[in-house]
Amino acid sequence: MEIALDLSNHGAKTSIVVRSPMHIISREMAYMGLILFNYLPHALVESMLVMLSKLTYGDLRKYGVGRPQEGPFTMKEKYGKYPVVDVGTHKKIKSGEIQVLPAVTSIRGNDVQFEDGKSHPFDVLVFATGFKRSTNKWLKGDDYLLNDDGIPKPSFPNHWKGKNGLYCVGLTRMGFYGISADVQNIADDIKSLL
């Protein structure tokens, strides 16, 4: 969501793929929830957050974003799926500046086919696949880069570089430090090619 917002804010015609329902909350809602957990039952706090989210963001289903049946903290605990902390993307989705698309079924060159049967051309694709690694299931033809768990096959510190200009970021489970190192390595590699 943040990548799409940054791209849109800098003039790119941007779309995002939303494959499953998600909760959208503000930073203030998240902070309030964490404080209230010290004083109120979990279920009550979660219900309050969902209600606040509905009041703040409304029903986003008509824009392609559904809300899960389970609450945001339950989703985090059960599935490791965090709520989206909104920093402005929802407004761009509602205005149409960021288009929400369903799951990708195939990619052929610049043409991307979606679950709804439609296809659209794209100049650039950025894969920010969330917390459930599924890249290895749809990234065909590069048996070199990812194993069956979606983790890089090449060992650290060269885990970020695939073949034919394919790179991966943040798959080493080293948090922001690892992401920062990956990004710097990739930038240096691209620079060496120019």
HELIX and SHEET records of a PDB file:
HELIX    1   1 GLU A    2  ASN A    9  1                                   8    
HELIX    2   2 ARG A   27  LEU A   36  1                                  10    
HELIX    3   3 HIS A   42  TYR A   57  1                                  16    
HELIX    4   4 ARG A   61  TYR A   63  5                                   3    
HELIX    5   5 PRO A   72  TYR A   79  1                                   8    
HELIX    6   6 THR A   89  SER A   95  1                                   7    
HELIX    7   7 THR A  135  TRP A  138  1                                   4    
HELIX    8   8 GLY A  175  LEU A  193  1                                  19    
SHEET    1   A 2 THR A  14  VAL A  17  0                                        
SHEET    2   A 2 ILE A  98  LEU A 101  1                                        
SHEET    1   B 2 ILE A  24  ILE A  25  0                                        
SHEET    2   B 2 VAL A  84  VAL A  85  1                                        
SHEET    1   C 3 VAL A 104  ARG A 108  0                                        
SHEET    2   C 3 ASP A 111  PHE A 114 -1                                        
SHEET    3   C 3 SER A 119  PRO A 121 -1                                        
END                                                                             
